[in-house]
C-alpha cells in the first residue's frame, strides 16, 4: 500500500525548516501532500495562499512525489479524502511538542486510521519560525536565508 503523508499547516510563509521536514519525510513516505489550510484562528494571512502554492510548487518541481493543495476543512477529513494515513509534523522544541501532541490526539479521534509522525527539526533550522519571518519581511529585512525561494518586498497581502 502506498504510504501517503499529509504535511498540513498555514505556511505563512513556507520556510527552509518546512522544506527540510518534507525532504526528510521522503525517506519515510512514497508521497507527501503539502496541505495549506485556511486556519480559522488566524484572521488574516500575510502572504497570499496562491503565492505560497506557487512558491512551494516551484521549490519542489524536481520532486514529483510532492504535491501542494489547499483546504478549508478538518485536517483529519482532508487526509481521509486524499488517502493519507500519516500526518507529517516538525518539532522545534518542547512547546511545539505540547501543541502538536494535543492536535495529534484530536486527529486520531476524528480519524482512527491517521497516525502522526514527528520529525525533530534539524539544528540549523530550529530558530526559524514563520511569524519571525513575517515580521522581518514586513520591515523589509532580508529573509532569503530562511526561505527555499525568493520573495520581493511586494510579495505580501
C-alpha positions, 0 to 999 in steps of 0.5 A: 500500500502506498504510504501517503503523508499529509504535511498540513499547516498555514505556511505563512510563509513556507520556510527552509525548516518546512522544506527540510521536514518534507525532504526528510519525510521522503525517506519515510513516505512514497508521497507527501501532500503539502496541505495549506489550510485556511486556519480559522484562528488566524484572521488574516494571512500575510502572504497570499495562499496562491503565492505560497502554492506557487512558491512551494510548487516551484521549490519542489518541481524536481520532486514529483512525489510532492504535491501542494493543495489547499483546504478549508476543512478538518485536517483529519477529513482532508487526509481521509479524502486524499488517502493519507494515513500519516500526518507529517509534523516538525518539532522545534522544541518542547512547546511545539511538542505540547501543541502538536501532541494535543492536535495529534490526539484530536486527529486520531479521534476524528480519524482512527486510521491517521497516525502522526509522525514527528520529525525533530527539526534539524539544528540549523533550522530550529530558530526559524519560525514563520511569524519571525519571518513575517515580521522581518519581511514586513520591515523589509529585512532580508529573509532569503536565508530562511526561505527555499525561494525568493520573495520581493518586498511586494510579495505580501497581502 
